[in-house]
Amino acid sequence: MLTDAELTVLGLVVERPRHGYELDEVVSERGMRDWTALGFSSIYYVLGKLRDRGLVAEVDGERSHPKAKKTYTATEAGRKTCAAAAEAAIAQLRPVHPPVLVGLANSPVLPPGRLAAALAERAEAVEERLAEVRRAAAAQADVPPFVRAIFAYSIAQLEAEAEWLEGMT
């Protein structure tokens, strides 16, 4: 079983051989930090774990980035593991634990009017985030269909939450 961070990094290396700095750039460009807990400092740690499991291997050769020390490519086992983990991640419904549900469960302790204020604040944040994701999606015009699908999913979720929030106020 791969963690979300491991599957994200492995998937990017399966796309094509990459070094850590390029992985960080792609994660930023595609907005992946919004849905993965993958910071720059953890990319090399994750690559090391994947290498130790035989899922990626270091590639000898010319550096494609001045700061790059090692480039990694997926092994055959890495490709198979990535495919199986990606299919499971898509097909299986896993529980998520949004903090908003914990807050709602404890909302009776809020002073009068504070629940409405908190929901209004959340609605504003959701609208701002929705605008950001829409702008990011529009800026990614020449991307593969799977990247467009990621943006579309994020937009649909934010729109659903915005609609829910409208009904709560």
C-alpha positions as a printed NumPy array, in Angstrom:
array([[  0.   ,   0.   ,   0.   ],
       [  1.299,   3.42 ,  -0.952],
       [  0.634,   6.62 ,   0.949],
       [ -0.923,   9.48 ,  -1.008],
       [  2.461,  11.232,  -1.122],
       [  4.188,   8.074,  -2.387],
       [  1.561,   7.51 ,  -5.08 ],
       [  1.779,  11.156,  -6.16 ],
       [  5.574,  11.09 ,  -6.511],
       [  5.611,   7.647,  -8.103],
       [  2.966,   8.707, -10.617],
       [  5.006,  11.741, -11.639],
       [  8.102,   9.584, -12.083],
       [  6.094,   7.044, -14.093],
       [  5.112,   9.914, -16.444],
       [  8.811,  10.407, -17.151],
       [ 12.139,  10.365, -15.305],
       [ 12.413,  13.357, -12.985],
       [ 14.598,  14.85 , -10.291],
       [ 13.389,  16.276,  -7.004],
       [ 13.41 ,  19.905,  -8.094],
       [ 11.349,  19.096, -11.176],
       [  8.928,  17.082,  -9.048],
       [  8.489,  20.103,  -6.786],
       [  7.859,  22.35 ,  -9.793],
       [  5.22 ,  19.996, -11.234],
       [  3.517,  19.62 ,  -7.837],
       [  3.28 ,  23.415,  -7.612],
       [  2.215,  23.976, -11.237],
       [ -0.565,  21.401, -11.079],
       [ -1.883,  22.624,  -7.727],
       [ -1.146,  19.261,  -6.111],
       [ -0.236,  20.826,  -2.782],
       [ -3.921,  21.605,  -2.362],
       [ -4.81 ,  17.92 ,  -2.136],
       [ -1.629,  16.174,  -1.024],
       [  0.533,  16.616,   2.02 ],
       [  3.674,  16.797,  -0.079],
       [  6.102,  19.564,   0.715],
       [  9.428,  20.131,  -1.001],
       [ 11.321,  18.792,   2.004],
       [  9.498,  15.457,   1.811],
       [ 10.011,  14.789,  -1.911],
       [ 13.519,  13.345,  -1.527],
       [ 12.425,  11.383,   1.537],
       [  9.59 ,   9.836,  -0.491],
       [ 11.935,   9.149,  -3.426],
       [ 14.283,   7.345,  -1.029],
       [ 11.448,   5.189,   0.273],
       [ 10.329,   4.347,  -3.258],
       [ 13.926,   3.521,  -4.244],
       [ 14.372,   1.273,  -1.206],
       [ 11.193,  -0.601,  -2.188],
       [ 12.472,  -1.072,  -5.74 ],
       [  9.765,   1.122,  -7.287],
       [ 12.12 ,   3.784,  -8.674],
       [ 15.785,   3.739,  -9.618],
       [ 18.406,   6.421, -10.011],
       [ 19.339,   7.25 , -13.595],
       [ 22.91 ,   8.048, -14.527],
       [ 23.458,  10.871, -16.922],
       [ 23.307,  14.546, -17.528],
       [ 21.507,  16.8  , -15.055],
       [ 18.441,  18.479, -16.478],
       [ 18.36 ,  21.107, -13.721],
       [ 21.357,  22.922, -12.209],
       [ 20.311,  21.973,  -8.67 ],
       [ 19.466,  18.366,  -9.528],
       [ 21.691,  15.725,  -8.025],
       [ 19.798,  12.589,  -8.994],
       [ 17.169,  11.763, -11.56 ],
       [ 14.766,   8.904, -10.886],
       [ 12.869,   6.622, -13.223],
       [ 10.15 ,   4.102, -12.465],
       [ 10.996,   0.428, -12.463],
       [  8.651,  -2.152, -13.953],
       [  7.528,  -2.978, -10.401],
       [  6.967,   0.744,  -9.832],
       [  4.77 ,   1.034, -12.918],
       [  2.658,  -1.958, -11.864],
       [  2.386,  -0.75 ,  -8.269],
       [  1.442,   2.749,  -9.441],
       [ -1.268,   1.417, -11.745],
       [ -2.768,  -0.806,  -9.051],
       [ -2.649,   1.941,  -6.405],
       [ -4.126,   4.544,  -8.779],
       [ -6.997,   2.238,  -9.698],
       [ -7.717,   1.518,  -6.034],
       [ -7.572,   5.224,  -5.148],
       [-10.141,   5.968,  -7.852],
       [-12.438,   3.003,  -7.249],
       [-12.487,   2.783,  -3.461],
       [-14.417,   5.235,  -1.354],
       [-12.292,   6.106,   1.656],
       [-13.584,   8.126,   4.566],
       [-12.366,  11.687,   4.851],
       [-12.342,  13.573,   8.1  ],
       [-13.047,  17.234,   7.345],
       [-12.598,  19.448,  10.4  ],
       [-15.823,  21.271,   9.517],
       [-17.771,  18.186,  10.638],
       [-16.043,  18.222,  14.021],
       [-16.865,  21.911,  14.302],
       [-20.517,  21.32 ,  13.411],
       [-20.735,  18.484,  15.928],
       [-19.601,  20.942,  18.591],
       [-21.476,  23.996,  17.336],
       [-24.043,  23.949,  20.191],
       [-21.322,  25.366,  22.461],
       [-20.869,  28.455,  20.273],
       [-22.277,  31.752,  21.527],
       [-25.454,  32.91 ,  19.729],
       [-24.744,  34.169,  16.228],
       [-21.252,  32.718,  16.038],
       [-22.309,  29.656,  14.011],
       [-23.83 ,  31.894,  11.352],
       [-20.713,  34.083,  11.341],
       [-18.424,  31.059,  11.044],
       [-20.491,  29.638,   8.174],
       [-20.445,  33.005,   6.402],
       [-16.674,  33.188,   6.838],
       [-16.342,  29.67 ,   5.426],
       [-18.609,  30.549,   2.492],
       [-16.375,  33.496,   1.644],
       [-13.262,  31.294,   1.847],
       [-14.88 ,  28.644,  -0.366],
       [-15.793,  31.273,  -2.989],
       [-12.231,  32.64 ,  -2.951],
       [-10.78 ,  29.155,  -3.272],
       [-13.196,  28.315,  -6.068],
       [-12.045,  31.399,  -7.978],
       [ -8.382,  30.421,  -7.434],
       [ -8.927,  26.876,  -8.694],
       [-10.87 ,  28.12 , -11.706],
       [ -8.029,  30.539, -12.55 ],
       [ -5.448,  27.765, -12.132],
       [ -7.483,  25.427, -14.338],
       [ -7.821,  28.087, -17.036],
       [ -4.056,  28.676, -16.947],
       [ -3.441,  24.958, -17.579],
       [ -4.946,  24.865, -21.079],
       [ -2.507,  22.406, -22.673],
       [ -2.57 ,  19.628, -20.094],
       [ -3.521,  15.972, -20.378],
       [ -7.149,  14.989, -19.693],
       [ -6.302,  13.565, -16.261],
       [ -5.034,  16.958, -15.089],
       [ -8.229,  18.622, -16.346],
       [-10.199,  15.935, -14.48 ],
       [ -8.407,  16.803, -11.228],
       [ -9.322,  20.471, -11.604],
       [-12.907,  19.575, -12.58 ],
       [-13.291,  17.357,  -9.514],
       [-11.942,  20.073,  -7.208],
       [-14.247,  22.673,  -8.757],
       [-17.278,  20.378,  -8.44 ],
       [-16.523,  19.735,  -4.768],
       [-16.112,  23.42 ,  -4.02 ],
       [-19.324,  24.244,  -5.894],
       [-21.179,  21.581,  -3.901],
       [-19.877,  23.022,  -0.634],
       [-20.799,  26.549,  -1.726],
       [-24.329,  25.345,  -2.501],
       [-24.553,  23.6  ,   0.885],
       [-23.355,  26.748,   2.643],
       [-26.017,  28.829,   0.866],
       [-28.654,  26.545,   2.368],
       [-27.137,  26.904,   5.836],
       [-27.279,  30.703,   5.965]])
